[in-house]
Amino acid sequence: MFESKIPSGPLAEKWTSHKNHINLVNPANKRLIDVIVVGTGLAGSSAAASLAEMGYNVKAFCFQDSPRRAHSIAAQGGINAAKNYQNDGDSVYRLFYDTIKGGDYRSREANVHRLAEVSTSIIDQCVAQGVPFAREYGGLLDNRSFGGVQVSRTFYAKGQTGQQLLLGAYSALSRQISKGKVEMFTRHEMMDVVIVDGKCRGIIARNLITGELERHAAHAVVLASGGYGNVFFLSTNAMGSNVSAAWKAHKKGAYMANPCFTQIHPTCIPVSGEHQSKLTLMSESLRNDGRIWVPAKKEDAEAIRKGTMRANDIPEEDRDYYLERRYPAFGNLVPRDVASRAAKERCDAGFGVNETGEAVFLDYASAIQRYGKTEANIRGLRNPSEAEITKLGKEVVKAKYGNLFDMYKQIAADDPYETPMKIYPAVHYTMGGLWVDYNLMTSVPGLYAAGEANFSDHGANRLGASALMQGLADGYFVLPYTIGDYLASDIRTGAISADTPEFEAAEKGVQDRIDHLINNNGSKPVDDFHRRLGRIMWNECGMSRSEAGLKKAIADIRALRDEFYSDVRVPGTADQFNPELDKAGRVADLLELGELMCKDALERNESCGGHFREEYQTPEGEALRDDEQFAFVSAWEYTGDPSEANLHKEDLKFENIELKQRSYK
Amino acid sequence: MDLTLKVWRQNGPNDKGRIETYPVSGVSPDMSFLEMMDMLNDQIIRDGGDPVAFDHDCREGICGMCSMFINGEAHGPNRGVTTCQLHMRSFKDGDTITIEPWRASAFPVLKDLAVDRSAFDRVIQAGGYISVNTSGETLDANAIPVPKAQADEAFNAATCIGCGACVATCKNASAMLFVSAKVSQFALLPQGQPERATRVQRMVDQMDKEGFGNCTNTGACAVECPKGIDLSNIARMNRDFLSASASEE
């Protein structure tokens, strides 16, 4: 069950040839087969809609009150596709190469190439569905550039690309719901997967309104339940985003791959105080035009922190545009892991610019001038005044980034058109996830994982505008084909019964866990434990990690977990609408996952992408990979205790790309 | 800041419900409104009580999950923001704040401040889509140019987050702003033309079936809409609906 199943043949032909040779299920037989999809973000909605269109009977589940609210909705900047509409030399190969390099050579060549291949169909598909992408005056699609690449291949809809793409997938899903091909279960949470004779044959779900447990049987189950950034408590994830579906699958035999690969996004609004419940991203697209800096003199930084000096008081020559200084070739558009570490480095050195010392400036002044001048030319203004240029420039910036600037203003109570924004890195995405083979099947037969829930395409660092691409690629164009290869052998099985000892036992296990939480009668609310877990993870398994810190974190998490089970207080009852109980179950799983993440980070004695071990760095402070020993995927098998998980290594073979130290200089 | 909260408490759809009063102290002006609610719930749980149920998820103003009627206004006193983006600096020390759920017969209360908005999903299911399969085997994305102004207008309509503030605000609990935003998005794009007439008819029929009220053009919905969805969308929908009905066989 631990075979990557990468097809043979030349890289560029693998996917086509694979599709030509895998088993198919004929349309009449598809009507006899049931598939469960958990999660309705980009991957889940698109998979559910596509599978239903093909003829399968689909049941889809989400914990939100509507499938349209899944957290893909919050993605801002854009979606990549190798269309080369800008004629800047883009190609499938370049998108493939950028993604492998951006991931610091820790992803599978074949998966990433497939992703780049299908990227162009995604854009065609979305336009046909009525997704209103940004357009140029000629009526054709506009593009912007993103971090880690030197072409403009990102399609966008202002700063709301995720929303528009998800609403597109939601409309496709809604169409299938209206036809009766998808049965939709909102406000339902997956509590466990059910394994029968070694195959995944269904789930136990909980109706979050009534608290009732339900058995749902199927021939296959797809988990598209997102990432686990909320293990850090503070992250850009939605409050409800959780690991529970993936973690329950892990405990039933699905391997967890590279759990320590976490993306810390460089441009988020800094933490303002102890009360903070979540962090807000400022899209990476802002790095297109914004320039990142800190004061070059420590005394200036101190004065800013004290409030005796303002950003605009610092003359040009006393500003340190540290990304442009350190990485002249990519400048402000270095990949996220590099930009985040550079911000931390400056702040740790004492150059931070807010009260906590953990913030840097993102400045739009020069972009406003540049756009203002161009706009003045377009309008034929002769010798425009400074004020006119500034006014025009602000209008252009507003058209491009207006909603992001408004959001910043709302949260930070500061006007980014007049003074630079303050930003700091925050947890944003998890590259790690359930291990899957080339067909997106986990190590449990019949159990699939798609989108952020799997580990497959981003290696140790994801490039911007690639999450939307992967979610839709998995859901629209990969899984609907590859799942047939497995289901072809199930056409004679008949309907799966939920009235079996396996379902009985799974349901009982779920009931016992709920009873324990609700009857615990401790003294502290769930959030108390979640916050403390987050602090441990951020300090020891965040932007930089060390052997000693990780060992301490493991011990601390174990102690915290014991305390949780003895002292958590969950109010109310299990048979009512009870958001605190839902949260308690999720935090219980995060308390186990956190330990596995630390163990994974501890065992990976190298630095790569978002995983930065202090012991392994170049003299310039860059991540130092060890390809001799660590060019593999860590796939962890659950054995009853996160710290005792068994490590399986999937060696990564690079046949088309030469392994190099990543350089953005 | 010290505040007095008057919060609607209701155990379920069949409970009568009542207002309960809670004092909260030590509120920071930098907190979001929902963080202030977290603080209240933390206090209630530690005191052994039943926390206030409310819907929320992304907390960055885009998922459309949060839904509070604050001092008589959907999403509170500020314009162009959802409850999660409302910050306590918009209130004064010593204020009394009344918090209620969305009120509309098409949105029954589940518990306290959480309501059931699945009627919106059913309206979309009735026709809020373009009937293309997801095979990817369509035209090249640039095959049909769309004038920028038109694409931008479609985008503006498409930014509706489906929160239901329009329904909660309307004295008739009308869903016209929500429905017209989706109708407009597709009516403005070439891809939406083939189903333009049937789409508007089906969606309006479903809207009526769900028990939403009629529009009497007060425009309150657009004032309270956190995404600034324009009233002109309602006019466009009415036009489309009329012409679709007139051309029916």
Interface residues (C-beta under 8 A of the other chain):
Chain A: S46 A49 S50 E53 Q64 D65 S66 P67 R68 R69 H71 I73 A74 K83 Y85 V118 S121 I122 I123 D124 Q125 C126 V127 A128 Q129 G130 P132 F133 A134 R135 E136 Y137 G138 G139 L140 L141 A157 K158 Q160 G162 Q163 Q164 L167 Y170 S171 A172 S174 R175 I177 S178 M184 T186 I209 T236 A238 M239 G240 S272 G273 H275 Q276 S277 K278 T280 L281 D406 M407 Q410 I411 A413 Y476 F477 S523 K524 P525 D527 D528 R569 P571 G572 Q576 F577 N578 P579 E580
Chain B: N11 G12 S28 D30 M31 S32 L34 E35 D38 M39 N41 D42 I44 I45 R46 G48 G49 D50 P51 A53 D55 H56 D57 C58 R59 E60 G61 I62 C63 G64 M65 G80 V81 Q85 H87 R89 L110 K111 A114 D116 R117 S118 F120 D121 I124 Q125 A126 G127 G128 Y129 I130 S131 V132 N133 T134 S135 G136 E137 T138 L139 D140 A141 N142 I144 P145 V146 P147 K148 A151 D152 A154 F155 A158 T159 I161 G162 Q185 F186 L189 Q191 G192
